[in-house]
């Protein structure tokens, strides 16, 4: 049988089906080659070997949150971690990652307390053991001998932390930087008893101290004479004699420097009181709502 007859028989048996190569010998119609209702096949990215992951939109992973530090730069503390001023704080729930049921095994005899610790160039806070007996003015030699909210400072006494400033102290107290008993090179802000005195009166304080403004209402107390000069930060260093530390608690978020600065005290009745600074003796401080207890004293501005 000839090949041409075989082809004819195949086309006849196919009926309505269309086979490639079947026809009447005329020019093929390419439009009729695609059945009605179907579109020609087009390759997509998956067929080209592109992984499914590459077809999905990119997922942006947020950067870890940076802790927001509150109060004194001497503490570098955040309430998101633990805050030394607070008697009840994050340490009660997860002391340094130790589960609550394992707190006793970790050495927490009473309750874990938040403390400032020296670490490299800047301080940090951590949870340490504490004792219920170490309240204000209790004798101590180590941080762990003080109750939560208290620190053992130079002289061997427990004092209440005041990383947030005077608001953490009781009436008749003020916030001041003191060396830690176990680490004298590390200063921490704690509440001290006010010793009322007279500004620019050397006789109202011990020889190594001077009278300074210690509260926003103009209250005074004797403080240690330091070395910080006019215009210099005074959060971690006391001002030199005849200078007073003024300004809000805390540090500049950009520079990290203390917002408190030493300013020169002066007697308003002395026309040459501020000659060396080129300023004027102002009796009412803009940083305080009330005048000084001694209305004759101001600062050079």
C-alpha positions in Angstrom: 0.0 0.0 0.0 1.4 3.4 -0.9 2.2 6.0 1.8 -0.3 8.4 0.4 -3.2 5.9 0.8 -2.2 5.3 4.5 -2.4 9.0 5.2 -5.8 9.3 3.6 -7.2 6.4 5.7 -5.8 8.0 8.9 -7.5 11.3 8.2 -10.8 9.6 7.4 -10.8 7.7 10.7 -9.9 10.9 12.7 -13.3 12.4 11.9 -13.7 15.8 13.6 -10.3 15.5 15.4 -7.5 17.4 13.9 -4.1 15.8 13.5 -1.0 17.5 12.6 -0.2 16.8 8.9 -3.7 16.2 7.9 -5.2 18.5 5.2 -6.1 18.9 1.7 -2.7 20.0 0.6 -3.6 23.7 0.6 -1.9 26.3 2.6 -2.5 25.7 6.4 -4.5 28.1 8.4 -2.5 28.9 11.6 -5.5 30.5 13.3 -7.5 27.2 13.0 -4.6 25.3 14.6 -5.6 26.7 18.1 -8.9 25.3 19.4 -11.5 28.0 20.1 -11.4 29.2 23.8 -7.8 28.3 24.4 -4.8 30.7 24.4 -1.4 29.8 23.1 1.0 28.6 25.9 3.3 31.3 27.3 6.1 30.4 29.7 6.2 32.0 33.1 8.9 32.7 35.7 8.4 29.3 37.4 8.8 27.4 34.1 12.0 29.3 33.5 13.5 27.9 36.7 13.1 31.0 38.9 12.7 29.9 42.6 9.4 30.6 44.3 11.1 32.7 46.9 12.3 35.1 44.3 8.7 35.7 43.2 7.5 36.6 46.7 7.8 40.2 48.0 10.8 40.9 50.2 10.1 40.9 54.0 11.7 43.7 55.9 13.0 42.7 59.3 12.7 45.6 61.8 15.9 46.6 63.6 16.1 45.8 67.3 14.6 48.5 69.6 17.2 50.7 71.2 16.6 51.1 75.0 15.5 54.6 76.0 17.5 55.6 79.1 15.9 57.8 81.7 17.3 60.1 84.3 20.9 60.5 85.3 23.7 59.4 82.9 25.4 57.9 86.0 22.8 55.2 85.9 22.2 54.6 82.2 19.0 52.9 83.3 15.8 52.1 81.5 12.5 50.9 83.0 12.2 48.5 80.1 15.1 46.6 81.7 15.4 47.5 85.4 15.4 50.8 87.2 17.4 51.2 90.4 15.0 53.7 92.0 12.1 51.3 91.9 11.7 48.9 94.8 9.5 46.7 92.6 10.9 46.4 89.1 11.8 44.0 86.3 14.2 42.1 88.5 11.3 40.6 90.5 10.1 38.8 87.3 13.3 37.8 85.5 16.5 38.4 87.4 19.1 38.4 84.7 17.2 35.8 82.8 16.8 33.4 85.8 13.3 31.9 86.0 11.3 33.0 89.1 11.2 29.4 90.5 15.0 29.3 90.3 15.6 32.6 92.1 16.5 31.0 95.4 19.0 28.7 93.8 20.6 31.8 92.1 21.3 33.3 95.5 18.4 35.8 95.9 17.8 35.6 99.6 15.0 38.2 99.7 14.2 39.7 96.4 16.4 40.6 93.4 17.3 44.3 93.2 18.4 46.5 90.3 21.9 48.0 90.7 24.2 50.2 88.7 27.5 48.4 87.8 30.7 49.6 86.2 31.2 48.2 82.8 33.8 49.6 80.3 33.4 53.3 79.5 29.7 53.5 80.6 27.7 52.1 83.5 24.9 49.7 83.1 22.2 48.1 85.3 21.8 44.5 86.4 19.8 42.4 89.0 21.7 41.4 92.1 20.7 39.7 95.4 19.4 41.8 98.2 18.4 41.7 101.9 15.3 43.0 103.6 17.3 44.7 106.4 19.4 47.1 104.3 17.2 50.2 104.4 18.2 53.9 104.6 21.4 54.5 106.6 21.9 50.8 107.4 25.5 49.6 107.7 26.9 47.8 104.7 30.0 46.9 102.7 28.5 45.5 99.5 25.6 46.3 97.3 23.9 43.0 98.1 23.6 44.0 101.7 21.0 46.7 100.9 17.3 46.4 100.2 15.8 46.8 96.7 16.0 50.5 95.7 19.1 51.1 97.8 22.9 51.2 97.2 25.9 50.8 99.5 27.9 54.0 99.1 31.2 55.3 100.5 31.1 55.3 104.3 29.4 52.0 104.4 25.7 53.0 104.5 22.7 52.1 102.3 21.2 55.1 100.5 18.2 55.2 98.3 18.9 55.5 94.5 17.8 58.6 92.8 18.5 58.0 89.1 15.4 60.1 88.4 16.5 63.0 90.5 15.1 64.6 93.7 11.7 63.2 93.0 13.0 59.8 94.2 14.0 61.3 97.6 11.9 62.0 100.7 11.4 65.5 102.2 14.5 66.7 103.9 16.7 64.9 101.4 18.4 65.7 98.1 20.0 63.7 95.2 23.7 63.7 95.0 26.5 61.6 93.4 28.4 59.3 95.8 31.1 56.7 95.3 30.0 53.0 95.6 31.5 51.3 98.7 32.8 48.3 96.8 33.9 50.3 93.8 34.9 53.9 94.8 35.7 54.7 91.1 32.0 54.3 90.3 29.6 57.2 91.2 25.9 56.6 91.7 23.1 59.1 92.5 21.7 58.6 96.0 19.5 60.5 98.4 21.4 62.3 101.2 20.1 64.3 104.2 19.8 68.0 103.7 22.1 70.1 106.0 20.6 73.7 105.6 23.2 76.4 105.2 23.7 80.0 104.0 25.0 80.6 100.5 28.5 82.2 100.2 29.0 81.7 103.9 31.9 79.5 104.5 31.2 79.2 108.2 27.9 77.4 107.7 29.5 74.2 106.4 32.5 72.0 107.2 35.8 73.1 105.7 35.7 70.5 102.9 32.1 71.4 101.9 30.2 74.5 100.8 26.6 75.7 100.7 24.8 74.9 97.5 21.2 75.0 96.0 20.0 71.3 96.0 16.3 71.5 95.1 14.1 73.3 92.6 12.5 75.3 95.4 15.8 76.9 96.2 16.5 74.7 99.3 20.2 74.6 100.3 22.5 72.0 101.8 26.2 71.5 102.4 27.9 69.5 99.6 31.5 68.5 99.0 33.6 71.1 97.2 34.7 69.7 93.8 36.8 70.8 90.9 34.2 71.5 88.1 34.5 75.1 86.9 31.9 77.5 85.6 30.1 76.1 82.5 31.3 72.6 83.1 29.1 69.5 83.8 28.4 68.8 87.5 26.4 65.6 87.6 29.5 63.5 88.3 31.8 66.1 89.7 30.9 68.8 92.3 31.5 72.4 91.5 34.5 74.3 92.8 34.1 76.8 95.7 31.6 79.7 95.1 30.0 77.8 92.2 26.5 76.2 92.2 25.3 73.2 90.1 22.1 74.2 88.2 20.0 72.6 85.5 17.6 69.7 84.9 18.5 66.2 85.8 19.6 63.8 83.1 21.8 64.0 80.0 21.6 65.4 76.5 20.3 62.5 74.2 22.6 63.6 71.4 25.9 64.2 73.2 25.3 62.1 76.3 26.6 65.0 78.5 25.0 66.1 81.7 22.5 69.0 81.4 23.6 70.4 84.8 26.3 73.0 84.7 28.3 75.0 87.3 27.4 78.7 87.6 29.1 81.4 89.6 27.3 82.6 92.8 27.4 86.3 93.5 26.2 89.0 95.9 23.6 91.3 94.3 24.8 94.3 96.3 28.4 94.0 94.9 28.7 95.9 91.6 31.9 94.0 90.6 30.6 90.5 91.6 30.5 89.2 88.0 33.3 91.3 86.6 35.4 88.2 85.8 32.6 86.6 83.9 31.4 89.7 82.1 27.8 89.0 83.2 25.3 90.5 85.6 24.3 89.2 89.1 20.7 88.0 88.8 18.9 87.4 92.0 16.0 85.2 90.8 17.1 82.1 89.0 15.0 81.2 85.9 15.5 77.5 86.7 13.8 77.8 90.1 10.2 78.9 90.8 11.1 80.7 94.1 13.9 83.1 95.0 16.9 81.8 97.0 16.4 81.7 100.8 19.0 84.5 100.9 17.6 87.3 98.5 21.0 89.0 98.5 22.6 86.1 96.5 22.2 85.4 92.8 24.2 83.9 89.9 26.3 85.6 87.2 24.4 85.5 83.9 
